[in-house]
Amino acid sequence: MAEVKTAEKGRQSEHLEKEVPGRGNCTSSSKTVDKDSCKDNSDSTAAKPYMRFYAGAVTQDSGLEGIRFDFNYGARVEVPAGDYRVRFLDREACLTLYDSNASGVLVTSSKKYFVDFRIEVYERDKLIFAHDLDLQGKKVLIKFPVGILGDILAWFP
């Protein structure tokens, strides 16, 4: 049996059958399900996430008390309780990606792929911290959502 995952929310191919996790040898096609043999775990048919990645704790100290940042799985900034505002900017496109008040939270970007980020933290509308992403001479982890490297490299000339 084969399972096909696509970028469009993990939909199954209609012409292939897949094994349903947690149900032993019970199989189902995308059109029909043998409900009599698969009754014990009805909640295991929930859609699986396309890719999971644990970024870990925020690692880089900003030099200011309570403010930490890093770029593990997007831009991330941790701010203490107080009157703070966090901004994420895309320097290449000259766009503000995020700009909002924050107090005692971890702020993460919704963009998890490479963006030429700039992080700015304001306290009472005064800029207290700014950092531009600079990967020159640094090791970079690239996480691919599939286990086959050849398919990924085929996209690049």
N, C-alpha and C positions, 0 to 999 in steps of 0.2 A: 504494500500500500504506500502511497505517496501523499505528501502534504505540500501544498503550494501556498506561499505567503507573498503577498504583494504589498506595495507601499500604501495602497488604498485601504488601510485599516484591517489588514490581515484577512481579506475575504478568501474563501476557498474556491478553487477552480471547479466548475460544475461537472466536468467529465471525469474527475478523479475522486477516489474514495480516500478517506483518512481514518486513522485510528483515533478514537476518542480517549484522551488520557483519563486514567482512573477507572476505566470500564473494562479492563481485561481485553478480550478479543472482540468486543463489540465494535462494529464499524458502522459508519453512516456515510451516505453520500450527501451532497449539499441539498438534494431534493427530498429525500426520504430518510426516516429514522425508525429503526426497529425498537419501538417503545417498550415492548414486553421484556426484552432481554437487557434493557438499559435503564431500568427504573431506579436503581440504588443511588446514583449520583447525578441527579438532574441539573445541579448547579455547575457541573464541570464543563458545560458547553459554552460558558461565558467567553467572550472574545479575549484573546491573549494580547498583551501589549506588543507592539512591533519590535521594540528593543528596550531592554532595561540596562541602566547604568547607574552605579552608585558612585557619586563624585567624592564622597568622604567629607571630612570636616574642612572648613575654610582654613587655608594654610598660611597665607601671607599676612604679616603684620604691617600695618600702615605707618606705624610710628606714633599714632594717636591712640589714646586709651579707649579700648572697646571697639575700634574699627579695624576690621580684617577684610581681606579681599582675595580673590584668585580668579582664574579663568578655567577651572576644571568643569567641563560640561556647560559652557557658556560663561558669561560674566556673573560673579557672585560677590555681594558685599554684605557684611554683617555689621549692624550698627547698634549701639546701646540705646537704652531708653533716653528720650530727650527730644528736642525740637530739631530734627534732621530732615534733610531732603536728599534723595539719591537720584542721580541722572546717569543713564547709559546712552552714549552717543556712538554712532557709526561714523568714524572719521572719513572714510573713503567716500561714502555717499552723502555726507554732510546732513545726517538725519538724527533727530532725537528719538531713540527707541523706547526710552522709559524716563519719566520724570514725575516723581510723587513723594509725598511726605512719608517718613519712616521713623519708627521708634521701637527699639528692642526687637528687631526682626532680621531675618536673612532675606535679602532681595536677590532674585535670580532673573537672568534674562530669559525670554522665551525662545530666543534664537540659540540653538545648541551647536550650530556649525560655525566655521570660521567667519568672524566679523572683526574688522579693525576697530576694536572697542576703545572708548575712553570712558573712564569711571570718574564721576565727580560727586563729592559729598559736601553738602552745605549745612551749616549750623546757624540757625536764625538768619537765613538768606545771605550768609557770608561763606564764600568758598574756603573750606578748611583742608580738603584733600582732593587731589586729581592724579590720575594715573593713566598713561597710554599703554596699550598692549604693545610689547616689543618682543618678538620671538627670535630676533637675530642671535645666532650662536647658542640657542637653547634647544634642549630635547623636547620633542612634541609627540604626544601619544595620539594616534589616529585610531578611532574605534569604528570599525565597519559593522553594519547591522547584519551581515551574513558571514558565513564561515568560508566562503570561496573567494579567494583573492583574484582569480582570473576574471571573474565577472565584473568586479569593480574596475580592474585595470583596462578592460575592454572599452570603457567609456572615455578613456583619455587617449589622445593621439600620440 
